[in-house]
Amino acid sequence: MEQDETVDDIALFGQATMRLLGPITLLGGLRYDWYRFSADDRLVSESEPDDSGSIRMSQASPSLGISVQ
């Protein structure tokens, strides 16, 4: 293989519920992800420069809902 690619992910998730009125429940959650994508170029020469590199990204994803029983 001429290129080795790696993806790493760490995620945290939390959720809470709160009863409002009788059968109505409020739901809320939050997920936070950290990603790292990396590539190791193994085909390096004078005509093919080293294209190795990595990038890190993170994102929060909230959620909200209402449940009626």
PQR file with spaces between the fields and no chain letter, atoms N, CA, C, O and H, PARSE charges and radii, in Angstrom:
ATOM       1  N    MET     1       0.841   -1.179    0.000 -0.4000 1.5000
ATOM       2  CA   MET     1       0.000    0.000    0.000 -0.0000 2.0000
ATOM       3  C    MET     1       0.886    1.242    0.000  0.5500 1.7000
ATOM       4  O    MET     1       1.965    1.258    0.593 -0.5500 1.4000
ATOM       5  N    GLU     2       0.414    2.259   -0.666 -0.4000 1.5000
ATOM       6  CA   GLU     2       1.200    3.479   -0.815 -0.0000 2.0000
ATOM       7  C    GLU     2       0.799    4.566    0.169  0.5500 1.7000
ATOM       8  O    GLU     2       1.462    5.601    0.248 -0.5500 1.4000
ATOM       9  H    GLU     2      -0.462    2.246   -1.148  0.4000 1.0000
ATOM      10  N    GLN     3      -0.275    4.349    0.919 -0.4000 1.5000
ATOM      11  CA   GLN     3      -0.727    5.349    1.885 -0.0000 2.0000
ATOM      12  C    GLN     3      -1.427    4.649    3.048  0.5500 1.7000
ATOM      13  O    GLN     3      -2.235    3.743    2.842 -0.5500 1.4000
ATOM      14  H    GLN     3      -0.813    3.509    0.855  0.4000 1.0000
ATOM      15  N    ASP     4      -1.115    5.073    4.258 -0.4000 1.5000
ATOM      16  CA   ASP     4      -1.741    4.529    5.459 -0.0000 2.0000
ATOM      17  C    ASP     4      -2.626    5.617    6.060  0.5500 1.7000
ATOM      18  O    ASP     4      -2.144    6.702    6.385 -0.5500 1.4000
ATOM      19  H    ASP     4      -0.459    5.809    4.426  0.4000 1.0000
ATOM      20  N    GLU     5      -3.923    5.328    6.209 -0.4000 1.5000
ATOM      21  CA   GLU     5      -4.870    6.315    6.739 -0.0000 2.0000
ATOM      22  C    GLU     5      -5.413    5.846    8.087  0.5500 1.7000
ATOM      23  O    GLU     5      -5.685    4.660    8.279 -0.5500 1.4000
ATOM      24  H    GLU     5      -4.314    4.447    5.945  0.4000 1.0000
ATOM      25  N    THR     6      -5.568    6.791    9.018 -0.4000 1.5000
ATOM      26  CA   THR     6      -6.061    6.488   10.358 -0.0000 2.0000
ATOM      27  C    THR     6      -7.105    7.525   10.763  0.5500 1.7000
ATOM      28  O    THR     6      -6.950    8.717   10.499 -0.5500 1.4000
ATOM      29  H    THR     6      -5.347    7.754    8.861  0.4000 1.0000
ATOM      30  N    VAL     7      -8.173    7.050   11.411 -0.4000 1.5000
ATOM      31  CA   VAL     7      -9.193    7.937   11.964 -0.0000 2.0000
ATOM      32  C    VAL     7      -9.393    7.557   13.432  0.5500 1.7000
ATOM      33  O    VAL     7      -9.667    6.400   13.747 -0.5500 1.4000
ATOM      34  H    VAL     7      -8.299    6.082   11.625  0.4000 1.0000
ATOM      35  N    ASP     8      -9.254    8.535   14.320 -0.4000 1.5000
ATOM      36  CA   ASP     8      -9.483    8.328   15.749 -0.0000 2.0000
ATOM      37  C    ASP     8     -10.658    9.191   16.175  0.5500 1.7000
ATOM      38  O    ASP     8     -10.812   10.318   15.704 -0.5500 1.4000
ATOM      39  H    ASP     8      -9.031    9.475   14.064  0.4000 1.0000
ATOM      40  N    ASP     9     -11.496    8.657   17.076 -0.4000 1.5000
ATOM      41  CA   ASP     9     -12.675    9.381   17.550 -0.0000 2.0000
ATOM      42  C    ASP     9     -12.850    9.129   19.037  0.5500 1.7000
ATOM      43  O    ASP     9     -12.772    7.992   19.501 -0.5500 1.4000
ATOM      44  H    ASP     9     -11.372    7.742   17.459  0.4000 1.0000
ATOM      45  N    ILE    10     -13.086   10.199   19.773 -0.4000 1.5000
ATOM      46  CA   ILE    10     -13.456   10.113   21.185 -0.0000 2.0000
ATOM      47  C    ILE    10     -14.748   10.904   21.333  0.5500 1.7000
ATOM      48  O    ILE    10     -14.860   12.019   20.824 -0.5500 1.4000
ATOM      49  H    ILE    10     -13.149   11.122   19.396  0.4000 1.0000
ATOM      50  N    ALA    11     -15.725   10.326   22.028 -0.4000 1.5000
ATOM      51  CA   ALA    11     -17.023   10.989   22.174 -0.0000 2.0000
ATOM      52  C    ALA    11     -17.521   10.881   23.607  0.5500 1.7000
ATOM      53  O    ALA    11     -17.335    9.866   24.278 -0.5500 1.4000
ATOM      54  H    ALA    11     -15.634    9.420   22.440  0.4000 1.0000
ATOM      55  N    LEU    12     -18.155   11.947   24.052 -0.4000 1.5000
ATOM      56  CA   LEU    12     -18.820   11.973   25.349 -0.0000 2.0000
ATOM      57  C    LEU    12     -20.292   12.286   25.106  0.5500 1.7000
ATOM      58  O    LEU    12     -20.628   13.093   24.240 -0.5500 1.4000
ATOM      59  H    LEU    12     -18.307   12.772   23.506  0.4000 1.0000
ATOM      60  N    PHE    13     -21.171   11.637   25.883 -0.4000 1.5000
ATOM      61  CA   PHE    13     -22.604   11.849   25.700 -0.0000 2.0000
ATOM      62  C    PHE    13     -23.276   11.901   27.064  0.5500 1.7000
ATOM      63  O    PHE    13     -22.975   11.099   27.948 -0.5500 1.4000
ATOM      64  H    PHE    13     -20.897   10.981   26.587  0.4000 1.0000
ATOM      65  N    GLY    14     -24.181   12.844   27.221 -0.4000 1.5000
ATOM      66  CA   GLY    14     -24.963   12.942   28.449 -0.0000 2.0000
ATOM      67  C    GLY    14     -26.409   13.236   28.108  0.5500 1.7000
ATOM      68  O    GLY    14     -26.707   13.914   27.125 -0.5500 1.4000
ATOM      69  H    GLY    14     -24.425   13.495   26.503  0.4000 1.0000
ATOM      70  N    GLN    15     -27.313   12.710   28.943 -0.4000 1.5000
ATOM      71  CA   GLN    15     -28.733   12.936   28.711 -0.0000 2.0000
ATOM      72  C    GLN    15     -29.431   13.124   30.052  0.5500 1.7000
ATOM      73  O    GLN    15     -29.086   12.478   31.041 -0.5500 1.4000
ATOM      74  H    GLN    15     -27.072   12.159   29.741  0.4000 1.0000
ATOM      75  N    ALA    16     -30.409   14.009   30.070 -0.4000 1.5000
ATOM      76  CA   ALA    16     -31.171   14.275   31.292 -0.0000 2.0000
ATOM      77  C    ALA    16     -32.648   14.368   30.943  0.5500 1.7000
ATOM      78  O    ALA    16     -33.014   14.764   29.836 -0.5500 1.4000
ATOM      79  H    ALA    16     -30.689   14.534   29.267  0.4000 1.0000
ATOM      80  N    THR    17     -33.490   13.998   31.898 -0.4000 1.5000
ATOM      81  CA   THR    17     -34.934   14.123   31.731 -0.0000 2.0000
ATOM      82  C    THR    17     -35.505   14.879   32.928  0.5500 1.7000
ATOM      83  O    THR    17     -34.971   14.828   34.035 -0.5500 1.4000
ATOM      84  H    THR    17     -33.193   13.676   32.797  0.4000 1.0000
ATOM      85  N    MET    18     -36.607   15.581   32.669 -0.4000 1.5000
ATOM      86  CA   MET    18     -37.268   16.332   33.735 -0.0000 2.0000
ATOM      87  C    MET    18     -38.775   16.255   33.497  0.5500 1.7000
ATOM      88  O    MET    18     -39.257   16.623   32.426 -0.5500 1.4000
ATOM      89  H    MET    18     -37.041   15.622   31.770  0.4000 1.0000
ATOM      90  N    ARG    19     -39.510   15.780   34.490 -0.4000 1.5000
ATOM      91  CA   ARG    19     -40.973   15.703   34.368 -0.0000 2.0000
ATOM      92  C    ARG    19     -41.535   17.106   34.572  0.5500 1.7000
ATOM      93  O    ARG    19     -41.236   17.769   35.565 -0.5500 1.4000
ATOM      94  H    ARG    19     -39.118   15.481   35.360  0.4000 1.0000
ATOM      95  N    LEU    20     -42.351   17.547   33.620 -0.4000 1.5000
ATOM      96  CA   LEU    20     -42.939   18.886   33.706 -0.0000 2.0000
ATOM      97  C    LEU    20     -44.329   18.835   34.334  0.5500 1.7000
ATOM      98  O    LEU    20     -44.483   19.068   35.533 -0.5500 1.4000
ATOM      99  H    LEU    20     -42.593   17.009   32.813  0.4000 1.0000
ATOM     100  N    LEU    21     -45.309   18.538   33.545 -0.4000 1.5000
ATOM     101  CA   LEU    21     -46.701   18.514   34.009 -0.0000 2.0000
ATOM     102  C    LEU    21     -47.311   17.153   33.728  0.5500 1.7000
ATOM     103  O    LEU    21     -47.471   16.778   32.566 -0.5500 1.4000
ATOM     104  H    LEU    21     -45.184   18.348   32.572  0.4000 1.0000
ATOM     105  N    GLY    22     -47.652   16.409   34.765 -0.4000 1.5000
ATOM     106  CA   GLY    22     -48.321   15.121   34.584 -0.0000 2.0000
ATOM     107  C    GLY    22     -47.592   14.202   33.625  0.5500 1.7000
ATOM     108  O    GLY    22     -46.516   13.698   33.946 -0.5500 1.4000
ATOM     109  H    GLY    22     -47.522   16.713   35.708  0.4000 1.0000
ATOM     110  N    PRO    23     -48.175   13.973   32.432 -0.5600 1.5000
ATOM     111  CA   PRO    23     -47.583   13.018   31.501  0.2800 2.0000
ATOM     112  C    PRO    23     -46.484   13.606   30.598  0.5500 1.7000
ATOM     113  O    PRO    23     -45.970   12.903   29.728 -0.5500 1.4000
ATOM     114  N    ILE    24     -46.124   14.858   30.788 -0.4000 1.5000
ATOM     115  CA   ILE    24     -45.152   15.519   29.897 -0.0000 2.0000
ATOM     116  C    ILE    24     -43.764   15.487   30.523  0.5500 1.7000
ATOM     117  O    ILE    24     -43.568   15.918   31.660 -0.5500 1.4000
ATOM     118  H    ILE    24     -46.542   15.430   31.494  0.4000 1.0000
ATOM     119  N    THR    25     -42.802   14.968   29.760 -0.4000 1.5000
ATOM     120  CA   THR    25     -41.402   14.900   30.193 -0.0000 2.0000
ATOM     121  C    THR    25     -40.533   15.621   29.175  0.5500 1.7000
ATOM     122  O    THR    25     -40.687   15.419   27.971 -0.5500 1.4000
ATOM     123  H    THR    25     -42.961   14.618   28.837  0.4000 1.0000
ATOM     124  N    LEU    26     -39.623   16.459   29.650 -0.4000 1.5000
ATOM     125  CA   LEU    26     -38.665   17.165   28.811 -0.0000 2.0000
ATOM     126  C    LEU    26     -37.361   16.367   28.803  0.5500 1.7000
ATOM     127  O    LEU    26     -36.865   15.956   29.852 -0.5500 1.4000
ATOM     128  H    LEU    26     -39.498   16.624   30.628  0.4000 1.0000
ATOM     129  N    LEU    27     -36.811   16.155   27.599 -0.4000 1.5000
ATOM     130  CA   LEU    27     -35.566   15.405   27.441 -0.0000 2.0000
ATOM     131  C    LEU    27     -34.509   16.315   26.823  0.5500 1.7000
ATOM     132  O    LEU    27     -34.810   17.066   25.895 -0.5500 1.4000
ATOM     133  H    LEU    27     -37.213   16.489   26.747  0.4000 1.0000
ATOM     134  N    GLY    28     -33.286   16.260   27.318 -0.4000 1.5000
ATOM     135  CA   GLY    28     -32.195   17.041   26.750 -0.0000 2.0000
ATOM     136  C    GLY    28     -30.916   16.223   26.757  0.5500 1.7000
ATOM     137  O    GLY    28     -30.676   15.437   27.673 -0.5500 1.4000
ATOM     138  H    GLY    28     -33.041   15.650   28.072  0.4000 1.0000
ATOM     139  N    GLY    29     -30.105   16.411   25.740 -0.4000 1.5000
ATOM     140  CA   GLY    29     -28.850   15.668   25.655 -0.0000 2.0000
ATOM     141  C    GLY    29     -27.778   16.477   24.965  0.5500 1.7000
ATOM     142  O    GLY    29     -28.061   17.462   24.283 -0.5500 1.4000
ATOM     143  H    GLY    29     -30.301   17.049   24.996  0.4000 1.0000
ATOM     144  N    LEU    30     -26.545   16.049   25.150 -0.4000 1.5000
ATOM     145  CA   LEU    30     -25.408   16.691   24.497 -0.0000 2.0000
ATOM     146  C    LEU    30     -24.366   15.630   24.201  0.5500 1.7000
ATOM     147  O    LEU    30     -24.004   14.840   25.073 -0.5500 1.4000
ATOM     148  H    LEU    30     -26.315   15.249   25.704  0.4000 1.0000
ATOM     149  N    ARG    31     -23.883   15.617   22.963 -0.4000 1.5000
ATOM     150  CA   ARG    31     -22.790   14.732   22.548 -0.0000 2.0000
ATOM     151  C    ARG    31     -21.668   15.615   22.026  0.5500 1.7000
ATOM     152  O    ARG    31     -21.906   16.562   21.275 -0.5500 1.4000
ATOM     153  H    ARG    31     -24.177   16.259   22.255  0.4000 1.0000
ATOM     154  N    TYR    32     -20.444   15.298   22.430 -0.4000 1.5000
ATOM     155  CA   TYR    32     -19.280   16.042   21.957 -0.0000 2.0000
ATOM     156  C    TYR    32     -18.283   15.052   21.377  0.5500 1.7000
ATOM     157  O    TYR    32     -17.889   14.099   22.049 -0.5500 1.4000
ATOM     158  H    TYR    32     -20.251   14.529   23.040  0.4000 1.0000
ATOM     159  N    ASP    33     -17.871   15.276   20.123 -0.4000 1.5000
ATOM     160  CA   ASP    33     -16.946   14.385   19.425 -0.0000 2.0000
ATOM     161  C    ASP    33     -15.636   15.095   19.107  0.5500 1.7000
ATOM     162  O    ASP    33     -15.618   16.267   18.732 -0.5500 1.4000
ATOM     163  H    ASP    33     -18.192   16.050   19.578  0.4000 1.0000
ATOM     164  N    TRP    34     -14.550   14.362   19.263 -0.4000 1.5000
ATOM     165  CA   TRP    34     -13.223   14.800   18.822 -0.0000 2.0000
ATOM     166  C    TRP    34     -12.749   13.796   17.778  0.5500 1.7000
ATOM     167  O    TRP    34     -12.732   12.594   18.040 -0.5500 1.4000
ATOM     168  H    TRP    34     -14.565   13.410   19.567  0.4000 1.0000
ATOM     169  N    TYR    35     -12.362   14.277   16.595 -0.4000 1.5000
ATOM     170  CA   TYR    35     -11.882   13.427   15.509 -0.0000 2.0000
ATOM     171  C    TYR    35     -10.465   13.824   15.121  0.5500 1.7000
ATOM     172  O    TYR    35     -10.091   14.996   15.179 -0.5500 1.4000
ATOM     173  H    TYR    35     -12.375   15.254   16.382  0.4000 1.0000
ATOM     174  N    ARG    36      -9.679   12.814   14.719 -0.4000 1.5000
ATOM     175  CA   ARG    36      -8.365   13.069   14.126 -0.0000 2.0000
ATOM     176  C    ARG    36      -8.236   12.164   12.907  0.5500 1.7000
ATOM     177  O    ARG    36      -8.314   10.940   13.015 -0.5500 1.4000
ATOM     178  H    ARG    36      -9.983   11.863   14.672  0.4000 1.0000
ATOM     179  N    PHE    37      -8.038   12.782   11.746 -0.4000 1.5000
ATOM     180  CA   PHE    37      -7.808   12.071   10.498 -0.0000 2.0000
ATOM     181  C    PHE    37      -6.343   12.262   10.135  0.5500 1.7000
ATOM     182  O    PHE    37      -5.847   13.389   10.157 -0.5500 1.4000
ATOM     183  H    PHE    37      -7.974   13.776   11.657  0.4000 1.0000
ATOM     184  N    SER    38      -5.644   11.188    9.803 -0.4000 1.5000
ATOM     185  CA   SER    38      -4.244   11.323    9.406 -0.0000 2.0000
ATOM     186  C    SER    38      -3.943   10.388    8.244  0.5500 1.7000
ATOM     187  O    SER    38      -4.562    9.335    8.089 -0.5500 1.4000
ATOM     188  H    SER    38      -6.046   10.273    9.786  0.4000 1.0000
ATOM     189  N    ALA    39      -2.975   10.801    7.431 -0.4000 1.5000
ATOM     190  CA   ALA    39      -2.528   10.000    6.290 -0.0000 2.0000
ATOM     191  C    ALA    39      -1.003   10.033    6.255  0.5500 1.7000
ATOM     192  O    ALA    39      -0.382   11.086    6.402 -0.5500 1.4000
ATOM     193  H    ALA    39      -2.473   11.657    7.556  0.4000 1.0000
ATOM     194  N    ASP    40      -0.418    8.853    6.055 -0.4000 1.5000
ATOM     195  CA   ASP    40       1.031    8.713    5.956 -0.0000 2.0000
ATOM     196  C    ASP    40       1.352    8.283    4.528  0.5500 1.7000
ATOM     197  O    ASP    40       1.085    7.145    4.142 -0.5500 1.4000
ATOM     198  H    ASP    40      -0.922    7.998    5.934  0.4000 1.0000
ATOM     199  N    ASP    41       1.925    9.194    3.750 -0.4000 1.5000
ATOM     200  CA   ASP    41       2.266    8.944    2.349 -0.0000 2.0000
ATOM     201  C    ASP    41       3.549    8.120    2.294  0.5500 1.7000
ATOM     202  O    ASP    41       4.590    8.550    2.789 -0.5500 1.4000
ATOM     203  H    ASP    41       2.143   10.119    4.064  0.4000 1.0000
ATOM     204  N    ARG    42       3.471    6.936    1.692 -0.4000 1.5000
ATOM     205  CA   ARG    42       4.640    6.055    1.595 -0.0000 2.0000
ATOM     206  C    ARG    42       5.274    6.075    0.212  0.5500 1.7000
ATOM     207  O    ARG    42       6.278    5.404   -0.024 -0.5500 1.4000
ATOM     208  H    ARG    42       2.625    6.586    1.290  0.4000 1.0000
ATOM     209  N    LEU    43       4.697    6.834   -0.692 -0.4000 1.5000
ATOM     210  CA   LEU    43       5.230    6.934   -2.046 -0.0000 2.0000
ATOM     211  C    LEU    43       5.797    8.340   -2.220  0.5500 1.7000
ATOM     212  O    LEU    43       5.126    9.228   -2.747 -0.5500 1.4000
ATOM     213  H    LEU    43       3.881    7.380   -0.500  0.4000 1.0000
ATOM     214  N    VAL    44       7.029    8.532   -1.775 -0.4000 1.5000
ATOM     215  CA   VAL    44       7.673    9.848   -1.814 -0.0000 2.0000
ATOM     216  C    VAL    44       8.897    9.754   -2.717  0.5500 1.7000
ATOM     217  O    VAL    44       9.744    8.880   -2.533 -0.5500 1.4000
ATOM     218  H    VAL    44       7.573    7.811   -1.347  0.4000 1.0000
ATOM     219  N    SER    45       8.989   10.658   -3.696 -0.4000 1.5000
ATOM     220  CA   SER    45      10.132   10.734   -4.603 -0.0000 2.0000
ATOM     221  C    SER    45      10.280   12.178   -5.052  0.5500 1.7000
ATOM     222  O    SER    45       9.551   13.056   -4.592 -0.5500 1.4000
ATOM     223  H    SER    45       8.301   11.368   -3.845  0.4000 1.0000
ATOM     224  N    GLU    46      11.220   12.420   -5.949 -0.4000 1.5000
ATOM     225  CA   GLU    46      11.406   13.785   -6.450 -0.0000 2.0000
ATOM     226  C    GLU    46      10.177   14.281   -7.206  0.5500 1.7000
ATOM     227  O    GLU    46       9.843   15.464   -7.141 -0.5500 1.4000
ATOM     228  H    GLU    46      11.813   11.706   -6.324  0.4000 1.0000
ATOM     229  N    SER    47       9.505   13.382   -7.921 -0.4000 1.5000
ATOM     230  CA   SER    47       8.323   13.790   -8.689 -0.0000 2.0000
ATOM     231  C    SER    47       7.028   13.668   -7.880  0.5500 1.7000
ATOM     232  O    SER    47       5.999   14.221   -8.270 -0.5500 1.4000
ATOM     233  H    SER    47       9.776   12.421   -7.974  0.4000 1.0000
ATOM     234  N    GLU    48       7.075   12.950   -6.762 -0.4000 1.5000
ATOM     235  CA   GLU    48       5.907   12.771   -5.894 -0.0000 2.0000
ATOM     236  C    GLU    48       6.248   13.273   -4.490  0.5500 1.7000
ATOM     237  O    GLU    48       6.845   12.538   -3.704 -0.5500 1.4000
ATOM     238  H    GLU    48       7.911   12.501   -6.445  0.4000 1.0000
ATOM     239  N    PRO    49       5.876   14.519   -4.164 -0.5600 1.5000
ATOM     240  CA   PRO    49       6.216   15.053   -2.833  0.2800 2.0000
ATOM     241  C    PRO    49       5.431   14.339   -1.724  0.5500 1.7000
ATOM     242  O    PRO    49       4.428   13.676   -1.989 -0.5500 1.4000
ATOM     243  N    ASP    50       5.896   14.482   -0.499 -0.4000 1.5000
ATOM     244  CA   ASP    50       5.248   13.872    0.664 -0.0000 2.0000
ATOM     245  C    ASP    50       3.908   14.562    0.929  0.5500 1.7000
ATOM     246  O    ASP    50       3.872   15.752    1.244 -0.5500 1.4000
ATOM     247  H    ASP    50       6.711   15.020   -0.284  0.4000 1.0000
ATOM     248  N    ASP    51       2.817   13.819    0.802 -0.4000 1.5000
ATOM     249  CA   ASP    51       1.476   14.362    1.014 -0.0000 2.0000
ATOM     250  C    ASP    51       0.910   13.947    2.376  0.5500 1.7000
ATOM     251  O    ASP    51      -0.302   14.000    2.584 -0.5500 1.4000
ATOM     252  H    ASP    51       2.847   12.853    0.546  0.4000 1.0000
ATOM     253  N    SER    52       1.779   13.537    3.298 -0.4000 1.5000
ATOM     254  CA   SER    52       1.325   13.150    4.633 -0.0000 2.0000
ATOM     255  C    SER    52       0.738   14.354    5.361  0.5500 1.7000
ATOM     256  O    SER    52       1.095   15.499    5.081 -0.5500 1.4000
ATOM     257  H    SER    52       2.763   13.494    3.129  0.4000 1.0000
ATOM     258  N    GLY    53      -0.161   14.082    6.294 -0.4000 1.5000
ATOM     259  CA   GLY    53      -0.725   15.174    7.083 -0.0000 2.0000
ATOM     260  C    GLY    53      -1.841   14.677    7.994  0.5500 1.7000
ATOM     261  O    GLY    53      -2.222   13.507    7.970 -0.5500 1.4000
ATOM     262  H    GLY    53      -0.451   13.152    6.522  0.4000 1.0000
ATOM     263  N    SER    54      -2.342   15.594    8.786 -0.4000 1.5000
ATOM     264  CA   SER    54      -3.453   15.244    9.671 -0.0000 2.0000
ATOM     265  C    SER    54      -4.297   16.482    9.937  0.5500 1.7000
ATOM     266  O    SER    54      -3.852   17.616    9.757 -0.5500 1.4000
ATOM     267  H    SER    54      -2.032   16.545    8.805  0.4000 1.0000
ATOM     268  N    ILE    55      -5.522   16.233   10.368 -0.4000 1.5000
ATOM     269  CA   ILE    55      -6.431   17.319   10.720 -0.0000 2.0000
ATOM     270  C    ILE    55      -7.236   16.863   11.932  0.5500 1.7000
ATOM     271  O    ILE    55      -7.594   15.691   12.050 -0.5500 1.4000
ATOM     272  H    ILE    55      -5.883   15.313   10.515  0.4000 1.0000
ATOM     273  N    ARG    56      -7.510   17.793   12.817 -0.4000 1.5000
ATOM     274  CA   ARG    56      -8.325   17.513   14.006 -0.0000 2.0000
ATOM     275  C    ARG    56      -9.580   18.356   13.938  0.5500 1.7000
ATOM     276  O    ARG    56      -9.551   19.522   13.546 -0.5500 1.4000
ATOM     277  H    ARG    56      -7.219   18.744   12.721  0.4000 1.0000
ATOM     278  N    MET    57     -10.692   17.734   14.332 -0.4000 1.5000
ATOM     279  CA   MET    57     -11.973   18.432   14.329 -0.0000 2.0000
ATOM     280  C    MET    57     -12.744   18.048   15.582  0.5500 1.7000
ATOM     281  O    MET    57     -12.546   16.967   16.137 -0.5500 1.4000
ATOM     282  H    MET    57     -10.716   16.786   14.651  0.4000 1.0000
ATOM     283  N    SER    58     -13.624   18.940   16.022 -0.4000 1.5000
ATOM     284  CA   SER    58     -14.501   18.636   17.147 -0.0000 2.0000
ATOM     285  C    SER    58     -15.840   19.324   16.915  0.5500 1.7000
ATOM     286  O    SER    58     -15.930   20.347   16.236 -0.5500 1.4000
ATOM     287  H    SER    58     -13.785   19.818   15.571  0.4000 1.0000
ATOM     288  N    GLN    59     -16.876   18.729   17.502 -0.4000 1.5000
ATOM     289  CA   GLN    59     -18.222   19.265   17.283 -0.0000 2.0000
ATOM     290  C    GLN    59     -19.140   18.844   18.426  0.5500 1.7000
ATOM     291  O    GLN    59     -19.093   17.705   18.888 -0.5500 1.4000
ATOM     292  H    GLN    59     -16.803   17.898   18.054  0.4000 1.0000
ATOM     293  N    ALA    60     -19.972   19.775   18.873 -0.4000 1.5000
ATOM     294  CA   ALA    60     -21.011   19.479   19.862 -0.0000 2.0000
ATOM     295  C    ALA    60     -22.335   19.278   19.134  0.5500 1.7000
ATOM     296  O    ALA    60     -22.646   19.999   18.185 -0.5500 1.4000
ATOM     297  H    ALA    60     -20.010   20.701   18.497  0.4000 1.0000
ATOM     298  N    SER    61     -23.111   18.297   19.584 -0.4000 1.5000
ATOM     299  CA   SER    61     -24.410   17.998   18.978 -0.0000 2.0000
ATOM     300  C    SER    61     -25.468   17.934   20.081  0.5500 1.7000
ATOM     301  O    SER    61     -25.584   16.916   20.764 -0.5500 1.4000
ATOM     302  H    SER    61     -22.858   17.712   20.354  0.4000 1.0000
ATOM     303  N    PRO    62     -26.239   19.005   20.261 -0.5600 1.5000
ATOM     304  CA   PRO    62     -27.289   18.993   21.288  0.2800 2.0000
ATOM     305  C    PRO    62     -28.556   18.316   20.775  0.5500 1.7000
ATOM     306  O    PRO    62     -28.780   18.219   19.569 -0.5500 1.4000
ATOM     307  N    SER    63     -29.376   17.852   21.707 -0.4000 1.5000
ATOM     308  CA   SER    63     -30.687   17.305   21.353 -0.0000 2.0000
ATOM     309  C    SER    63     -31.705   17.736   22.401  0.5500 1.7000
ATOM     310  O    SER    63     -31.377   17.922   23.573 -0.5500 1.4000
ATOM     311  H    SER    63     -29.194   17.930   22.687  0.4000 1.0000
ATOM     312  N    LEU    64     -32.933   17.887   21.957 -0.4000 1.5000
ATOM     313  CA   LEU    64     -34.006   18.325   22.859 -0.0000 2.0000
ATOM     314  C    LEU    64     -35.293   17.632   22.406  0.5500 1.7000
ATOM     315  O    LEU    64     -35.548   17.509   21.208 -0.5500 1.4000
ATOM     316  H    LEU    64     -33.199   17.736   21.005  0.4000 1.0000
ATOM     317  N    GLY    65     -36.093   17.185   23.360 -0.4000 1.5000
ATOM     318  CA   GLY    65     -37.336   16.522   22.999 -0.0000 2.0000
ATOM     319  C    GLY    65     -38.374   16.599   24.107  0.5500 1.7000
ATOM     320  O    GLY    65     -38.069   16.926   25.253 -0.5500 1.4000
ATOM     321  H    GLY    65     -35.885   17.285   24.334  0.4000 1.0000
ATOM     322  N    ILE    66     -39.595   16.294   23.736 -0.4000 1.5000
ATOM     323  CA   ILE    66     -40.698   16.251   24.676 -0.0000 2.0000
ATOM     324  C    ILE    66     -41.394   14.899   24.508  0.5500 1.7000
ATOM     325  O    ILE    66     -41.685   14.466   23.393 -0.5500 1.4000
ATOM     326  H    ILE    66     -39.843   16.029   22.804  0.4000 1.0000
ATOM     327  N    SER    67     -41.652   14.249   25.634 -0.4000 1.5000
ATOM     328  CA   SER    67     -42.340   12.961   25.623 -0.0000 2.0000
ATOM     329  C    SER    67     -43.680   13.120   26.350  0.5500 1.7000
ATOM     330  O    SER    67     -43.748   13.702   27.432 -0.5500 1.4000
ATOM     331  H    SER    67     -41.416   14.601   26.540  0.4000 1.0000
ATOM     332  N    VAL    68     -44.724   12.599   25.743 -0.4000 1.5000
ATOM     333  CA   VAL    68     -46.052   12.626   26.361 -0.0000 2.0000
ATOM     334  C    VAL    68     -46.518   11.173   26.476  0.5500 1.7000
ATOM     335  O    VAL    68     -46.615   10.462   25.476 -0.5500 1.4000
ATOM     336  H    VAL    68     -44.669   12.126   24.864  0.4000 1.0000
ATOM     337  N    GLN    69     -46.802   10.746   27.699 -0.4000 1.5000
ATOM     338  CA   GLN    69     -47.240    9.367   27.904 -0.0000 2.0000
ATOM     339  C    GLN    69     -48.745    9.274   27.940  0.5500 1.7000
ATOM     340  O    GLN    69     -49.292    8.184   28.106 -0.5500 1.4000
ATOM     341  H    GLN    69     -46.723   11.324   28.511  0.4000 1.0000
